[in-house]
């Protein structure tokens, strides 16, 4: 496995020996363990404070269980989540999935169980982040297109330009002033609409 020290991990496990084993496995695999905690409440606090790339959370922990901790963490920030549990009950798996867990490892587990689950969770998280960015970009382009259409309509109405002339006017001002077409359209809308 390649060393990637940039990947920062929080480990939340109430059993000290298991936690120690997880941390050792992660360190050997090139991860940077930024926090080790023994309950869900501490996991949430440390995750929000340190913003790790990955949280490895035990399902059954004192104060707050790992599934609730995952929900609270993901409500505030974006990271990959791997759940650990001694139970493989369907209800727990479903709750973990619904909370945003991207992998689920049943105890007792070995390094060969844990590391692939972590890699899958990190990969899924990157896909989600990429899709969210793509959606955001598409929304931005759609909003820009709407503004340009409104501005073209105003220019046609107020200045007697044709639709192609209105578009070229917005495009030319955009290039001349080094503004985006959206900024030019916003200016047209704010200054000429009434």
C-alpha positions in Angstrom: 0.0 0.0 0.0 1.4 3.4 -0.9 2.2 6.0 1.8 -0.2 8.9 1.7 0.4 11.0 4.8 -2.0 13.6 3.7 -5.0 11.5 4.6 -6.0 12.4 8.1 -8.0 10.0 10.3 -10.0 10.2 13.5 -10.5 6.9 15.3 -13.4 6.4 17.8 -13.4 3.1 19.6 -14.2 2.5 23.3 -12.1 -0.7 23.6 -8.5 0.6 24.1 -6.7 -2.5 22.6 -8.8 -2.4 19.5 -8.3 1.3 19.1 -4.5 0.9 19.5 -4.5 -1.9 16.8 -6.5 0.3 14.4 -4.2 3.3 15.0 -1.1 1.1 14.4 -2.6 -0.4 11.2 -3.4 3.1 9.9 0.0 4.5 10.8 1.7 1.6 9.0 -0.4 2.2 6.0 0.7 5.9 5.8 -2.3 7.6 7.3 -2.0 10.4 9.9 -4.2 9.6 12.9 -5.1 13.1 14.2 -7.3 11.9 17.1 -8.1 8.8 19.1 -11.3 8.9 21.2 -13.4 6.5 23.2 -16.9 7.8 22.8 -19.2 9.3 20.1 -19.5 12.7 21.7 -15.7 13.2 21.7 -15.6 11.9 18.1 -18.0 14.7 17.0 -16.1 17.4 18.9 -12.7 16.3 17.6 -14.0 15.8 14.0 -15.4 19.3 13.9 -12.3 20.7 15.4 -9.7 18.8 13.3 -11.7 18.2 10.1 -10.2 14.7 9.2 -10.5 13.1 5.8 -11.9 9.9 7.4 -13.6 8.9 10.6 -13.4 5.3 11.8 -16.3 4.9 14.3 -17.3 2.0 16.4 -21.1 1.6 16.4 -21.5 0.8 20.1 -19.8 3.5 22.3 -20.7 5.2 25.5 -22.3 8.7 25.7 -23.2 8.7 22.0 -23.2 5.7 19.6 -21.1 5.8 16.4 -24.1 6.1 14.1 -25.4 9.2 15.8 -21.9 10.6 15.8 -21.6 10.0 12.1 -24.9 11.8 11.5 -23.8 14.8 13.6 -20.4 15.0 11.9 -21.7 14.8 8.4 -24.3 17.4 9.1 -21.5 19.9 9.7 -18.7 18.7 7.4 -17.7 16.4 4.6 -15.6 13.3 5.3 -15.5 9.6 4.6 -17.0 7.4 7.4 -16.1 3.7 8.2 -18.3 2.0 10.8 -16.9 -0.8 13.0 -19.2 -3.2 14.9 -19.4 -6.6 16.5 -22.9 -6.8 15.2 -23.9 -7.4 11.6 -27.6 -6.9 12.1 -29.5 -5.6 9.1 -31.1 -2.8 11.1 -27.6 -1.5 12.2 -26.2 -1.7 8.7 -29.2 0.2 7.4 -29.0 2.9 10.1 -25.2 3.2 9.4 -25.8 3.5 5.6 -28.6 6.1 6.2 -26.3 8.1 8.5 -23.7 8.4 5.7 -21.3 5.5 6.4 -19.5 4.4 3.3 -18.1 1.1 4.6 -19.0 -1.2 7.4 -16.5 -3.6 9.0 -17.5 -6.4 11.4 -15.3 -7.3 14.3 -13.1 -9.2 14.7 -11.4 -7.9 11.7 -7.9 -8.0 10.3 -5.8 -5.4 8.5 -6.8 -7.0 5.2 -10.5 -6.3 6.1 -10.0 -2.8 7.4 -7.7 -1.2 4.8 -9.8 -2.1 1.7 -12.9 -0.8 3.5 -11.1 2.5 4.3 -9.9 2.8 0.6 -13.5 2.2 -0.6 -14.9 4.8 1.8 -12.3 7.4 0.8 -12.9 6.6 -2.9 -16.7 6.9 -2.5 -16.3 10.2 -0.6 -14.2 11.6 -3.4 -16.9 10.6 -5.9 -19.5 12.3 -3.8 -17.4 15.5 -3.5 -16.8 15.5 -7.2 -20.5 15.0 -8.0 -21.5 17.8 -5.6 -19.0 20.1 -7.3 -20.3 19.2 -10.7 -23.9 19.9 -9.6 -22.8 23.2 -8.1 -21.1 24.1 -11.4 -24.1 23.1 -13.4 -26.4 25.2 -11.1 -24.0 28.2 -11.5 -24.1 27.8 -15.3 -27.9 27.5 -15.3 -28.2 30.6 -13.1 -25.8 32.5 -15.4 -27.8 31.5 -18.5 -31.0 32.7 -16.8 -29.4 36.1 -16.0 -28.1 36.5 -19.5 -31.6 35.7 -21.0 -33.2 38.3 -18.7 -30.5 40.9 -19.5 -30.9 40.2 -23.3 -34.6 40.8 -22.9 -34.0 44.1 -21.1 -31.5 45.2 -23.8 -34.0 44.3 -26.6 -36.7 46.2 -24.8 -34.8 49.3 -23.7 -32.2 49.7 -26.5 -34.1 48.1 -29.4 -31.5 45.5 -30.1 -32.2 42.1 -31.6 -31.5 39.0 -29.6 -28.2 38.2 -31.3 -27.1 41.9 -30.9 -28.1 41.8 -27.2 -26.0 38.7 -26.7 -23.0 40.2 -28.6 -23.3 43.4 -26.5 -23.2 41.4 -23.3 -20.3 39.4 -24.6 -18.3 42.4 -25.8 -18.8 44.3 -22.5 -17.8 41.2 -20.6 -14.5 41.0 -22.6 -13.8 44.7 -22.6 -14.4 45.1 -18.8 -12.9 41.7 -17.9 -16.1 40.7 -16.1 -18.1 37.5 -16.4 -21.2 37.5 -18.5 -23.2 37.0 -15.3 -21.7 40.1 -13.8 -22.5 42.1 -16.9 -26.0 40.7 -17.0 -26.5 41.5 -13.3 -25.4 45.1 -14.0 -27.9 45.4 -16.9 -30.7 43.9 -14.8 -30.0 46.2 -11.8 -29.4 49.4 -13.9 -32.0 49.1 -16.7 -34.9 47.1 -15.3 -37.7 49.2 -14.0 
